[in-house]
Amino acid sequence: MQITINLPDSLDQTFDETDWFREIAIALFEQERISLRRASKISGMEAMNFQKQLADRGICVHYDLEELEQDVERLQARGWL
């Protein structure tokens, strides 16, 4: 398996372990190897913040039926639907 990671141009000396996990999660998600939910967990970010990172980079969020069903279940469990 080969995974390509596109690092931001702003890479500098402060790039730490957290940044690496975020970049790996973004690469895996962009290459459709993991779900949005899994990618946000790997990155250590809340799902909405992770989605913002994707949007800032022009990466499309692939959102499938299984993820929709999981989201609906979570909302129902919280009494929001």
mmCIF file of the N, C-alpha and C atoms, coordinates in Angstrom:
data_MODEL
# 
_entry.id   MODEL 
# 
loop_
_atom_site.group_PDB 
_atom_site.id 
_atom_site.type_symbol 
_atom_site.label_atom_id 
_atom_site.label_alt_id 
_atom_site.label_comp_id 
_atom_site.label_asym_id 
_atom_site.label_entity_id 
_atom_site.label_seq_id 
_atom_site.pdbx_PDB_ins_code 
_atom_site.Cartn_x 
_atom_site.Cartn_y 
_atom_site.Cartn_z 
_atom_site.occupancy 
_atom_site.B_iso_or_equiv 
_atom_site.pdbx_formal_charge 
_atom_site.auth_seq_id 
_atom_site.auth_comp_id 
_atom_site.auth_asym_id 
_atom_site.auth_atom_id 
_atom_site.pdbx_PDB_model_num 
ATOM 1   N N  . MET A 1 1  ? 0.847   -1.174 0.000  1.00 0.00 ? 1  MET A N  1 
ATOM 2   C CA . MET A 1 1  ? 0.000   0.000  0.000  1.00 0.00 ? 1  MET A CA 1 
ATOM 3   C C  . MET A 1 1  ? 0.889   1.233  0.000  1.00 0.00 ? 1  MET A C  1 
ATOM 4   N N  . GLN A 1 2  ? 0.497   2.196  -0.783 1.00 0.00 ? 2  GLN A N  1 
ATOM 5   C CA . GLN A 1 2  ? 1.222   3.456  -0.832 1.00 0.00 ? 2  GLN A CA 1 
ATOM 6   C C  . GLN A 1 2  ? 0.265   4.570  -0.458 1.00 0.00 ? 2  GLN A C  1 
ATOM 7   N N  . ILE A 1 3  ? 0.716   5.436  0.414  1.00 0.00 ? 3  ILE A N  1 
ATOM 8   C CA . ILE A 1 3  ? -0.071  6.591  0.835  1.00 0.00 ? 3  ILE A CA 1 
ATOM 9   C C  . ILE A 1 3  ? 0.747   7.838  0.538  1.00 0.00 ? 3  ILE A C  1 
ATOM 10  N N  . THR A 1 4  ? 0.146   8.777  -0.134 1.00 0.00 ? 4  THR A N  1 
ATOM 11  C CA . THR A 1 4  ? 0.807   10.035 -0.451 1.00 0.00 ? 4  THR A CA 1 
ATOM 12  C C  . THR A 1 4  ? 0.316   11.097 0.522  1.00 0.00 ? 4  THR A C  1 
ATOM 13  N N  . ILE A 1 5  ? 1.250   11.807 1.126  1.00 0.00 ? 5  ILE A N  1 
ATOM 14  C CA . ILE A 1 5  ? 0.897   12.873 2.062  1.00 0.00 ? 5  ILE A CA 1 
ATOM 15  C C  . ILE A 1 5  ? 1.349   14.204 1.479  1.00 0.00 ? 5  ILE A C  1 
ATOM 16  N N  . ASN A 1 6  ? 0.400   15.107 1.278  1.00 0.00 ? 6  ASN A N  1 
ATOM 17  C CA . ASN A 1 6  ? 0.706   16.454 0.805  1.00 0.00 ? 6  ASN A CA 1 
ATOM 18  C C  . ASN A 1 6  ? 0.824   17.362 2.016  1.00 0.00 ? 6  ASN A C  1 
ATOM 19  N N  . LEU A 1 7  ? 2.038   17.750 2.332  1.00 0.00 ? 7  LEU A N  1 
ATOM 20  C CA . LEU A 1 7  ? 2.266   18.599 3.495  1.00 0.00 ? 7  LEU A CA 1 
ATOM 21  C C  . LEU A 1 7  ? 2.047   20.062 3.126  1.00 0.00 ? 7  LEU A C  1 
ATOM 22  N N  . PRO A 1 8  ? 1.526   20.833 4.071  1.00 0.00 ? 8  PRO A N  1 
ATOM 23  C CA . PRO A 1 8  ? 1.284   22.250 3.787  1.00 0.00 ? 8  PRO A CA 1 
ATOM 24  C C  . PRO A 1 8  ? 2.593   23.002 3.560  1.00 0.00 ? 8  PRO A C  1 
ATOM 25  N N  . ASP A 1 9  ? 2.511   24.039 2.748  1.00 0.00 ? 9  ASP A N  1 
ATOM 26  C CA . ASP A 1 9  ? 3.689   24.865 2.482  1.00 0.00 ? 9  ASP A CA 1 
ATOM 27  C C  . ASP A 1 9  ? 4.197   25.557 3.735  1.00 0.00 ? 9  ASP A C  1 
ATOM 28  N N  . SER A 1 10 ? 3.328   25.701 4.714  1.00 0.00 ? 10 SER A N  1 
ATOM 29  C CA . SER A 1 10 ? 3.691   26.415 5.944  1.00 0.00 ? 10 SER A CA 1 
ATOM 30  C C  . SER A 1 10 ? 4.458   25.537 6.936  1.00 0.00 ? 10 SER A C  1 
ATOM 31  N N  . LEU A 1 11 ? 4.911   24.370 6.479  1.00 0.00 ? 11 LEU A N  1 
ATOM 32  C CA . LEU A 1 11 ? 5.655   23.461 7.345  1.00 0.00 ? 11 LEU A CA 1 
ATOM 33  C C  . LEU A 1 11 ? 6.879   24.179 7.925  1.00 0.00 ? 11 LEU A C  1 
ATOM 34  N N  . ASP A 1 12 ? 7.012   24.101 9.243  1.00 0.00 ? 12 ASP A N  1 
ATOM 35  C CA . ASP A 1 12 ? 8.149   24.751 9.896  1.00 0.00 ? 12 ASP A CA 1 
ATOM 36  C C  . ASP A 1 12 ? 8.632   23.927 11.081 1.00 0.00 ? 12 ASP A C  1 
ATOM 37  N N  . GLN A 1 13 ? 9.470   24.499 11.900 1.00 0.00 ? 13 GLN A N  1 
ATOM 38  C CA . GLN A 1 13 ? 10.078  23.799 13.025 1.00 0.00 ? 13 GLN A CA 1 
ATOM 39  C C  . GLN A 1 13 ? 9.066   23.393 14.098 1.00 0.00 ? 13 GLN A C  1 
ATOM 40  N N  . THR A 1 14 ? 7.906   24.009 14.111 1.00 0.00 ? 14 THR A N  1 
ATOM 41  C CA . THR A 1 14 ? 6.923   23.710 15.156 1.00 0.00 ? 14 THR A CA 1 
ATOM 42  C C  . THR A 1 14 ? 6.005   22.544 14.777 1.00 0.00 ? 14 THR A C  1 
ATOM 43  N N  . PHE A 1 15 ? 6.260   21.909 13.645 1.00 0.00 ? 15 PHE A N  1 
ATOM 44  C CA . PHE A 1 15 ? 5.459   20.770 13.192 1.00 0.00 ? 15 PHE A CA 1 
ATOM 45  C C  . PHE A 1 15 ? 5.704   19.618 14.157 1.00 0.00 ? 15 PHE A C  1 
ATOM 46  N N  . ASP A 1 16 ? 4.671   19.235 14.915 1.00 0.00 ? 16 ASP A N  1 
ATOM 47  C CA . ASP A 1 16 ? 4.861   18.232 15.963 1.00 0.00 ? 16 ASP A CA 1 
ATOM 48  C C  . ASP A 1 16 ? 4.056   16.960 15.690 1.00 0.00 ? 16 ASP A C  1 
ATOM 49  N N  . GLU A 1 17 ? 4.025   16.079 16.670 1.00 0.00 ? 17 GLU A N  1 
ATOM 50  C CA . GLU A 1 17 ? 3.338   14.792 16.524 1.00 0.00 ? 17 GLU A CA 1 
ATOM 51  C C  . GLU A 1 17 ? 1.861   14.970 16.186 1.00 0.00 ? 17 GLU A C  1 
ATOM 52  N N  . THR A 1 18 ? 1.211   15.921 16.815 1.00 0.00 ? 18 THR A N  1 
ATOM 53  C CA . THR A 1 18 ? -0.201  16.190 16.546 1.00 0.00 ? 18 THR A CA 1 
ATOM 54  C C  . THR A 1 18 ? -0.397  16.566 15.078 1.00 0.00 ? 18 THR A C  1 
ATOM 55  N N  . ASP A 1 19 ? 0.507   17.396 14.564 1.00 0.00 ? 19 ASP A N  1 
ATOM 56  C CA . ASP A 1 19 ? 0.428   17.800 13.159 1.00 0.00 ? 19 ASP A CA 1 
ATOM 57  C C  . ASP A 1 19 ? 0.589   16.597 12.231 1.00 0.00 ? 19 ASP A C  1 
ATOM 58  N N  . TRP A 1 20 ? 1.509   15.691 12.574 1.00 0.00 ? 20 TRP A N  1 
ATOM 59  C CA . TRP A 1 20 ? 1.714   14.496 11.754 1.00 0.00 ? 20 TRP A CA 1 
ATOM 60  C C  . TRP A 1 20 ? 0.458   13.637 11.723 1.00 0.00 ? 20 TRP A C  1 
ATOM 61  N N  . PHE A 1 21 ? -0.166  13.430 12.876 1.00 0.00 ? 21 PHE A N  1 
ATOM 62  C CA . PHE A 1 21 ? -1.398  12.636 12.911 1.00 0.00 ? 21 PHE A CA 1 
ATOM 63  C C  . PHE A 1 21 ? -2.486  13.285 12.072 1.00 0.00 ? 21 PHE A C  1 
ATOM 64  N N  . ARG A 1 22 ? -2.600  14.607 12.141 1.00 0.00 ? 22 ARG A N  1 
ATOM 65  C CA . ARG A 1 22 ? -3.599  15.316 11.338 1.00 0.00 ? 22 ARG A CA 1 
ATOM 66  C C  . ARG A 1 22 ? -3.323  15.111 9.850  1.00 0.00 ? 22 ARG A C  1 
ATOM 67  N N  . GLU A 1 23 ? -2.069  15.261 9.444  1.00 0.00 ? 23 GLU A N  1 
ATOM 68  C CA . GLU A 1 23 ? -1.720  15.113 8.030  1.00 0.00 ? 23 GLU A CA 1 
ATOM 69  C C  . GLU A 1 23 ? -1.935  13.684 7.536  1.00 0.00 ? 23 GLU A C  1 
ATOM 70  N N  . ILE A 1 24 ? -1.614  12.715 8.356  1.00 0.00 ? 24 ILE A N  1 
ATOM 71  C CA . ILE A 1 24 ? -1.845  11.311 7.989  1.00 0.00 ? 24 ILE A CA 1 
ATOM 72  C C  . ILE A 1 24 ? -3.333  11.046 7.850  1.00 0.00 ? 24 ILE A C  1 
ATOM 73  N N  . ALA A 1 25 ? -4.118  11.553 8.798  1.00 0.00 ? 25 ALA A N  1 
ATOM 74  C CA . ALA A 1 25 ? -5.574  11.369 8.744  1.00 0.00 ? 25 ALA A CA 1 
ATOM 75  C C  . ALA A 1 25 ? -6.160  12.011 7.489  1.00 0.00 ? 25 ALA A C  1 
ATOM 76  N N  . ILE A 1 26 ? -5.699  13.205 7.159  1.00 0.00 ? 26 ILE A N  1 
ATOM 77  C CA . ILE A 1 26 ? -6.191  13.891 5.961  1.00 0.00 ? 26 ILE A CA 1 
ATOM 78  C C  . ILE A 1 26 ? -5.834  13.085 4.715  1.00 0.00 ? 26 ILE A C  1 
ATOM 79  N N  . ALA A 1 27 ? -4.605  12.611 4.643  1.00 0.00 ? 27 ALA A N  1 
ATOM 80  C CA . ALA A 1 27 ? -4.179  11.829 3.467  1.00 0.00 ? 27 ALA A CA 1 
ATOM 81  C C  . ALA A 1 27 ? -4.988  10.542 3.333  1.00 0.00 ? 27 ALA A C  1 
ATOM 82  N N  . LEU A 1 28 ? -5.168  9.824  4.440  1.00 0.00 ? 28 LEU A N  1 
ATOM 83  C CA . LEU A 1 28 ? -5.937  8.576  4.393  1.00 0.00 ? 28 LEU A CA 1 
ATOM 84  C C  . LEU A 1 28 ? -7.378  8.832  3.993  1.00 0.00 ? 28 LEU A C  1 
ATOM 85  N N  . PHE A 1 29 ? -7.957  9.899  4.515  1.00 0.00 ? 29 PHE A N  1 
ATOM 86  C CA . PHE A 1 29 ? -9.335  10.238 4.173  1.00 0.00 ? 29 PHE A CA 1 
ATOM 87  C C  . PHE A 1 29 ? -9.443  10.645 2.703  1.00 0.00 ? 29 PHE A C  1 
ATOM 88  N N  . GLU A 1 30 ? -8.544  11.505 2.271  1.00 0.00 ? 30 GLU A N  1 
ATOM 89  C CA . GLU A 1 30 ? -8.596  11.993 0.888  1.00 0.00 ? 30 GLU A CA 1 
ATOM 90  C C  . GLU A 1 30 ? -8.457  10.842 -0.110 1.00 0.00 ? 30 GLU A C  1 
ATOM 91  N N  . GLN A 1 31 ? -7.678  9.832  0.255  1.00 0.00 ? 31 GLN A N  1 
ATOM 92  C CA . GLN A 1 31 ? -7.471  8.683  -0.616 1.00 0.00 ? 31 GLN A CA 1 
ATOM 93  C C  . GLN A 1 31 ? -8.527  7.587  -0.380 1.00 0.00 ? 31 GLN A C  1 
ATOM 94  N N  . GLU A 1 32 ? -9.571  7.952  0.382  1.00 0.00 ? 32 GLU A N  1 
ATOM 95  C CA . GLU A 1 32 ? -10.720 7.081  0.654  1.00 0.00 ? 32 GLU A CA 1 
ATOM 96  C C  . GLU A 1 32 ? -10.332 5.744  1.282  1.00 0.00 ? 32 GLU A C  1 
ATOM 97  N N  . ARG A 1 33 ? -9.374  5.795  2.185  1.00 0.00 ? 33 ARG A N  1 
ATOM 98  C CA . ARG A 1 33 ? -8.948  4.585  2.894  1.00 0.00 ? 33 ARG A CA 1 
ATOM 99  C C  . ARG A 1 33 ? -9.613  4.472  4.267  1.00 0.00 ? 33 ARG A C  1 
ATOM 100 N N  . ILE A 1 34 ? -10.094 5.605  4.794  1.00 0.00 ? 34 ILE A N  1 
ATOM 101 C CA . ILE A 1 34 ? -10.791 5.615  6.076  1.00 0.00 ? 34 ILE A CA 1 
ATOM 102 C C  . ILE A 1 34 ? -11.963 6.581  6.001  1.00 0.00 ? 34 ILE A C  1 
ATOM 103 N N  . SER A 1 35 ? -12.893 6.414  6.940  1.00 0.00 ? 35 SER A N  1 
ATOM 104 C CA . SER A 1 35 ? -14.083 7.272  6.984  1.00 0.00 ? 35 SER A CA 1 
ATOM 105 C C  . SER A 1 35 ? -13.754 8.625  7.607  1.00 0.00 ? 35 SER A C  1 
ATOM 106 N N  . LEU A 1 36 ? -14.677 9.546  7.441  1.00 0.00 ? 36 LEU A N  1 
ATOM 107 C CA . LEU A 1 36 ? -14.542 10.866 8.044  1.00 0.00 ? 36 LEU A CA 1 
ATOM 108 C C  . LEU A 1 36 ? -14.456 10.747 9.562  1.00 0.00 ? 36 LEU A C  1 
ATOM 109 N N  . ARG A 1 37 ? -15.297 9.908  10.110 1.00 0.00 ? 37 ARG A N  1 
ATOM 110 C CA . ARG A 1 37 ? -15.311 9.713  11.567 1.00 0.00 ? 37 ARG A CA 1 
ATOM 111 C C  . ARG A 1 37 ? -13.959 9.190  12.062 1.00 0.00 ? 37 ARG A C  1 
ATOM 112 N N  . ARG A 1 38 ? -13.431 8.182  11.391 1.00 0.00 ? 38 ARG A N  1 
ATOM 113 C CA . ARG A 1 38 ? -12.146 7.602  11.784 1.00 0.00 ? 38 ARG A CA 1 
ATOM 114 C C  . ARG A 1 38 ? -11.014 8.617  11.599 1.00 0.00 ? 38 ARG A C  1 
ATOM 115 N N  . ALA A 1 39 ? -11.061 9.360  10.515 1.00 0.00 ? 39 ALA A N  1 
ATOM 116 C CA . ALA A 1 39 ? -10.030 10.367 10.256 1.00 0.00 ? 39 ALA A CA 1 
ATOM 117 C C  . ALA A 1 39 ? -10.016 11.449 11.330 1.00 0.00 ? 39 ALA A C  1 
ATOM 118 N N  . SER A 1 40 ? -11.197 11.886 11.737 1.00 0.00 ? 40 SER A N  1 
ATOM 119 C CA . SER A 1 40 ? -11.236 12.923 12.779 1.00 0.00 ? 40 SER A CA 1 
ATOM 120 C C  . SER A 1 40 ? -10.706 12.381 14.104 1.00 0.00 ? 40 SER A C  1 
ATOM 121 N N  . LYS A 1 41 ? -10.954 11.100 14.375 1.00 0.00 ? 41 LYS A N  1 
ATOM 122 C CA . LYS A 1 41 ? -10.414 10.492 15.598 1.00 0.00 ? 41 LYS A CA 1 
ATOM 123 C C  . LYS A 1 41 ? -8.886  10.405 15.539 1.00 0.00 ? 41 LYS A C  1 
ATOM 124 N N  . ILE A 1 42 ? -8.358  9.955  14.406 1.00 0.00 ? 42 ILE A N  1 
ATOM 125 C CA . ILE A 1 42 ? -6.905  9.853  14.255 1.00 0.00 ? 42 ILE A CA 1 
ATOM 126 C C  . ILE A 1 42 ? -6.257  11.223 14.405 1.00 0.00 ? 42 ILE A C  1 
ATOM 127 N N  . SER A 1 43 ? -6.896  12.222 13.841 1.00 0.00 ? 43 SER A N  1 
ATOM 128 C CA . SER A 1 43 ? -6.332  13.575 13.889 1.00 0.00 ? 43 SER A CA 1 
ATOM 129 C C  . SER A 1 43 ? -6.430  14.205 15.281 1.00 0.00 ? 43 SER A C  1 
ATOM 130 N N  . GLY A 1 44 ? -7.295  13.613 16.130 1.00 0.00 ? 44 GLY A N  1 
ATOM 131 C CA . GLY A 1 44 ? -7.494  14.180 17.456 1.00 0.00 ? 44 GLY A CA 1 
ATOM 132 C C  . GLY A 1 44 ? -8.359  15.426 17.442 1.00 0.00 ? 44 GLY A C  1 
ATOM 133 N N  . MET A 1 45 ? -9.112  15.597 16.358 1.00 0.00 ? 45 MET A N  1 
ATOM 134 C CA . MET A 1 45 ? -9.939  16.788 16.196 1.00 0.00 ? 45 MET A CA 1 
ATOM 135 C C  . MET A 1 45 ? -11.420 16.417 16.247 1.00 0.00 ? 45 MET A C  1 
ATOM 136 N N  . GLU A 1 46 ? -12.231 17.362 16.667 1.00 0.00 ? 46 GLU A N  1 
ATOM 137 C CA . GLU A 1 46 ? -13.673 17.204 16.567 1.00 0.00 ? 46 GLU A CA 1 
ATOM 138 C C  . GLU A 1 46 ? -14.027 17.118 15.079 1.00 0.00 ? 46 GLU A C  1 
ATOM 139 N N  . ALA A 1 47 ? -15.077 16.379 14.763 1.00 0.00 ? 47 ALA A N  1 
ATOM 140 C CA . ALA A 1 47 ? -15.448 16.153 13.361 1.00 0.00 ? 47 ALA A CA 1 
ATOM 141 C C  . ALA A 1 47 ? -15.637 17.454 12.584 1.00 0.00 ? 47 ALA A C  1 
ATOM 142 N N  . MET A 1 48 ? -16.296 18.437 13.180 1.00 0.00 ? 48 MET A N  1 
ATOM 143 C CA . MET A 1 48 ? -16.539 19.700 12.473 1.00 0.00 ? 48 MET A CA 1 
ATOM 144 C C  . MET A 1 48 ? -15.232 20.446 12.197 1.00 0.00 ? 48 MET A C  1 
ATOM 145 N N  . ASN A 1 49 ? -14.313 20.435 13.154 1.00 0.00 ? 49 ASN A N  1 
ATOM 146 C CA . ASN A 1 49 ? -13.023 21.093 12.945 1.00 0.00 ? 49 ASN A CA 1 
ATOM 147 C C  . ASN A 1 49 ? -12.215 20.371 11.871 1.00 0.00 ? 49 ASN A C  1 
ATOM 148 N N  . PHE A 1 50 ? -12.307 19.039 11.878 1.00 0.00 ? 50 PHE A N  1 
ATOM 149 C CA . PHE A 1 50 ? -11.614 18.268 10.856 1.00 0.00 ? 50 PHE A CA 1 
ATOM 150 C C  . PHE A 1 50 ? -12.195 18.587 9.476  1.00 0.00 ? 50 PHE A C  1 
ATOM 151 N N  . GLN A 1 51 ? -13.513 18.673 9.391  1.00 0.00 ? 51 GLN A N  1 
ATOM 152 C CA . GLN A 1 51 ? -14.155 19.013 8.123  1.00 0.00 ? 51 GLN A CA 1 
ATOM 153 C C  . GLN A 1 51 ? -13.742 20.399 7.642  1.00 0.00 ? 51 GLN A C  1 
ATOM 154 N N  . LYS A 1 52 ? -13.559 21.323 8.573  1.00 0.00 ? 52 LYS A N  1 
ATOM 155 C CA . LYS A 1 52 ? -13.090 22.665 8.203  1.00 0.00 ? 52 LYS A CA 1 
ATOM 156 C C  . LYS A 1 52 ? -11.684 22.584 7.613  1.00 0.00 ? 52 LYS A C  1 
ATOM 157 N N  . GLN A 1 53 ? -10.823 21.751 8.223  1.00 0.00 ? 53 GLN A N  1 
ATOM 158 C CA . GLN A 1 53 ? -9.470  21.557 7.672  1.00 0.00 ? 53 GLN A CA 1 
ATOM 159 C C  . GLN A 1 53 ? -9.555  21.046 6.236  1.00 0.00 ? 53 GLN A C  1 
ATOM 160 N N  . LEU A 1 54 ? -10.447 20.085 6.007  1.00 0.00 ? 54 LEU A N  1 
ATOM 161 C CA . LEU A 1 54 ? -10.620 19.554 4.660  1.00 0.00 ? 54 LEU A CA 1 
ATOM 162 C C  . LEU A 1 54 ? -11.098 20.647 3.706  1.00 0.00 ? 54 LEU A C  1 
ATOM 163 N N  . ALA A 1 55 ? -12.096 21.404 4.128  1.00 0.00 ? 55 ALA A N  1 
ATOM 164 C CA . ALA A 1 55 ? -12.646 22.469 3.284  1.00 0.00 ? 55 ALA A CA 1 
ATOM 165 C C  . ALA A 1 55 ? -11.586 23.523 2.973  1.00 0.00 ? 55 ALA A C  1 
ATOM 166 N N  . ASP A 1 56 ? -10.770 23.870 3.964  1.00 0.00 ? 56 ASP A N  1 
ATOM 167 C CA . ASP A 1 56 ? -9.708  24.860 3.756  1.00 0.00 ? 56 ASP A CA 1 
ATOM 168 C C  . ASP A 1 56 ? -8.713  24.401 2.692  1.00 0.00 ? 56 ASP A C  1 
ATOM 169 N N  . ARG A 1 57 ? -8.592  23.096 2.520  1.00 0.00 ? 57 ARG A N  1 
ATOM 170 C CA . ARG A 1 57 ? -7.662  22.531 1.534  1.00 0.00 ? 57 ARG A CA 1 
ATOM 171 C C  . ARG A 1 57 ? -8.356  22.122 0.245  1.00 0.00 ? 57 ARG A C  1 
ATOM 172 N N  . GLY A 1 58 ? -9.665  22.379 0.165  1.00 0.00 ? 58 GLY A N  1 
ATOM 173 C CA . GLY A 1 58 ? -10.405 22.046 -1.039 1.00 0.00 ? 58 GLY A CA 1 
ATOM 174 C C  . GLY A 1 58 ? -10.636 20.550 -1.219 1.00 0.00 ? 58 GLY A C  1 
ATOM 175 N N  . ILE A 1 59 ? -10.648 19.814 -0.101 1.00 0.00 ? 59 ILE A N  1 
ATOM 176 C CA . ILE A 1 59 ? -10.857 18.367 -0.149 1.00 0.00 ? 59 ILE A CA 1 
ATOM 177 C C  . ILE A 1 59 ? -12.333 18.077 0.064  1.00 0.00 ? 59 ILE A C  1 
ATOM 178 N N  . CYS A 1 60 ? -12.916 17.334 -0.852 1.00 0.00 ? 60 CYS A N  1 
ATOM 179 C CA . CYS A 1 60 ? -14.332 16.987 -0.789 1.00 0.00 ? 60 CYS A CA 1 
ATOM 180 C C  . CYS A 1 60 ? -14.583 15.963 0.318  1.00 0.00 ? 60 CYS A C  1 
ATOM 181 N N  . VAL A 1 61 ? -15.655 16.160 1.042  1.00 0.00 ? 61 VAL A N  1 
ATOM 182 C CA . VAL A 1 61 ? -16.049 15.212 2.087  1.00 0.00 ? 61 VAL A CA 1 
ATOM 183 C C  . VAL A 1 61 ? -16.905 14.135 1.440  1.00 0.00 ? 61 VAL A C  1 
ATOM 184 N N  . HIS A 1 62 ? -16.400 12.902 1.422  1.00 0.00 ? 62 HIS A N  1 
ATOM 185 C CA . HIS A 1 62 ? -17.195 11.786 0.912  1.00 0.00 ? 62 HIS A CA 1 
ATOM 186 C C  . HIS A 1 62 ? -18.012 11.272 2.092  1.00 0.00 ? 62 HIS A C  1 
ATOM 187 N N  . TYR A 1 63 ? -19.274 11.353 1.954  1.00 0.00 ? 63 TYR A N  1 
ATOM 188 C CA . TYR A 1 63 ? -20.190 11.023 3.039  1.00 0.00 ? 63 TYR A CA 1 
ATOM 189 C C  . TYR A 1 63 ? -21.137 9.966  2.505  1.00 0.00 ? 63 TYR A C  1 
ATOM 190 N N  . ASP A 1 64 ? -20.980 8.729  2.981  1.00 0.00 ? 64 ASP A N  1 
ATOM 191 C CA . ASP A 1 64 ? -21.781 7.645  2.418  1.00 0.00 ? 64 ASP A CA 1 
ATOM 192 C C  . ASP A 1 64 ? -23.017 7.340  3.271  1.00 0.00 ? 64 ASP A C  1 
ATOM 193 N N  . LEU A 1 65 ? -23.824 6.427  2.765  1.00 0.00 ? 65 LEU A N  1 
ATOM 194 C CA . LEU A 1 65 ? -25.077 6.071  3.427  1.00 0.00 ? 65 LEU A CA 1 
ATOM 195 C C  . LEU A 1 65 ? -24.837 5.520  4.829  1.00 0.00 ? 65 LEU A C  1 
ATOM 196 N N  . GLU A 1 66 ? -23.808 4.706  5.003  1.00 0.00 ? 66 GLU A N  1 
ATOM 197 C CA . GLU A 1 66 ? -23.508 4.138  6.323  1.00 0.00 ? 66 GLU A CA 1 
ATOM 198 C C  . GLU A 1 66 ? -23.207 5.244  7.348  1.00 0.00 ? 66 GLU A C  1 
ATOM 199 N N  . GLU A 1 67 ? -22.447 6.247  6.936  1.00 0.00 ? 67 GLU A N  1 
ATOM 200 C CA . GLU A 1 67 ? -22.147 7.350  7.850  1.00 0.00 ? 67 GLU A CA 1 
ATOM 201 C C  . GLU A 1 67 ? -23.403 8.154  8.173  1.00 0.00 ? 67 GLU A C  1 
ATOM 202 N N  . LEU A 1 68 ? -24.267 8.351  7.177  1.00 0.00 ? 68 LEU A N  1 
ATOM 203 C CA . LEU A 1 68 ? -25.533 9.041  7.419  1.00 0.00 ? 68 LEU A CA 1 
ATOM 204 C C  . LEU A 1 68 ? -26.367 8.280  8.439  1.00 0.00 ? 68 LEU A C  1 
ATOM 205 N N  . GLU A 1 69 ? -26.454 6.962  8.271  1.00 0.00 ? 69 GLU A N  1 
ATOM 206 C CA . GLU A 1 69 ? -27.232 6.148  9.201  1.00 0.00 ? 69 GLU A CA 1 
ATOM 207 C C  . GLU A 1 69 ? -26.660 6.216  10.611 1.00 0.00 ? 69 GLU A C  1 
ATOM 208 N N  . GLN A 1 70 ? -25.333 6.210  10.746 1.00 0.00 ? 70 GLN A N  1 
ATOM 209 C CA . GLN A 1 70 ? -24.695 6.321  12.059 1.00 0.00 ? 70 GLN A CA 1 
ATOM 210 C C  . GLN A 1 70 ? -25.004 7.679  12.689 1.00 0.00 ? 70 GLN A C  1 
ATOM 211 N N  . ASP A 1 71 ? -24.966 8.728  11.889 1.00 0.00 ? 71 ASP A N  1 
ATOM 212 C CA . ASP A 1 71 ? -25.278 10.059 12.406 1.00 0.00 ? 71 ASP A CA 1 
ATOM 213 C C  . ASP A 1 71 ? -26.728 10.142 12.861 1.00 0.00 ? 71 ASP A C  1 
ATOM 214 N N  . VAL A 1 72 ? -27.634 9.570  12.090 1.00 0.00 ? 72 VAL A N  1 
ATOM 215 C CA . VAL A 1 72 ? -29.050 9.580  12.468 1.00 0.00 ? 72 VAL A CA 1 
ATOM 216 C C  . VAL A 1 72 ? -29.249 8.817  13.777 1.00 0.00 ? 72 VAL A C  1 
ATOM 217 N N  . GLU A 1 73 ? -28.598 7.665  13.917 1.00 0.00 ? 73 GLU A N  1 
ATOM 218 C CA . GLU A 1 73 ? -28.692 6.889  15.159 1.00 0.00 ? 73 GLU A CA 1 
ATOM 219 C C  . GLU A 1 73 ? -28.190 7.696  16.355 1.00 0.00 ? 73 GLU A C  1 
ATOM 220 N N  . ARG A 1 74 ? -27.073 8.396  16.171 1.00 0.00 ? 74 ARG A N  1 
ATOM 221 C CA . ARG A 1 74 ? -26.529 9.212  17.273 1.00 0.00 ? 74 ARG A CA 1 
ATOM 222 C C  . ARG A 1 74 ? -27.497 10.338 17.658 1.00 0.00 ? 74 ARG A C  1 
ATOM 223 N N  . LEU A 1 75 ? -28.068 10.984 16.639 1.00 0.00 ? 75 LEU A N  1 
ATOM 224 C CA . LEU A 1 75 ? -29.022 12.056 16.911 1.00 0.00 ? 75 LEU A CA 1 
ATOM 225 C C  . LEU A 1 75 ? -30.269 11.521 17.612 1.00 0.00 ? 75 LEU A C  1 
ATOM 226 N N  . GLN A 1 76 ? -30.756 10.368 17.184 1.00 0.00 ? 76 GLN A N  1 
ATOM 227 C CA . GLN A 1 76 ? -31.927 9.774  17.835 1.00 0.00 ? 76 GLN A CA 1 
ATOM 228 C C  . GLN A 1 76 ? -31.603 9.383  19.262 1.00 0.00 ? 76 GLN A C  1 
ATOM 229 N N  . ALA A 1 77 ? -30.428 8.843  19.499 1.00 0.00 ? 77 ALA A N  1 
ATOM 230 C CA . ALA A 1 77 ? -30.034 8.444  20.860 1.00 0.00 ? 77 ALA A CA 1 
ATOM 231 C C  . ALA A 1 77 ? -29.975 9.651  21.796 1.00 0.00 ? 77 ALA A C  1 
ATOM 232 N N  . ARG A 1 78 ? -29.684 10.802 21.243 1.00 0.00 ? 78 ARG A N  1 
ATOM 233 C CA . ARG A 1 78 ? -29.632 12.033 22.047 1.00 0.00 ? 78 ARG A CA 1 
ATOM 234 C C  . ARG A 1 78 ? -30.974 12.740 22.109 1.00 0.00 ? 78 ARG A C  1 
ATOM 235 N N  . GLY A 1 79 ? -31.975 12.175 21.426 1.00 0.00 ? 79 GLY A N  1 
ATOM 236 C CA . GLY A 1 79 ? -33.298 12.775 21.448 1.00 0.00 ? 79 GLY A CA 1 
ATOM 237 C C  . GLY A 1 79 ? -33.430 13.984 20.560 1.00 0.00 ? 79 GLY A C  1 
ATOM 238 N N  . TRP A 1 80 ? -32.535 14.159 19.609 1.00 0.00 ? 80 TRP A N  1 
ATOM 239 C CA . TRP A 1 80 ? -32.569 15.315 18.726 1.00 0.00 ? 80 TRP A CA 1 
ATOM 240 C C  . TRP A 1 80 ? -33.418 15.078 17.489 1.00 0.00 ? 80 TRP A C  1 
ATOM 241 N N  . LEU A 1 81 ? -33.822 13.827 17.258 1.00 0.00 ? 81 LEU A N  1 
ATOM 242 C CA . LEU A 1 81 ? -34.705 13.525 16.116 1.00 0.00 ? 81 LEU A CA 1 
ATOM 243 C C  . LEU A 1 81 ? -35.917 12.790 16.606 1.00 0.00 ? 81 LEU A C  1 
# 
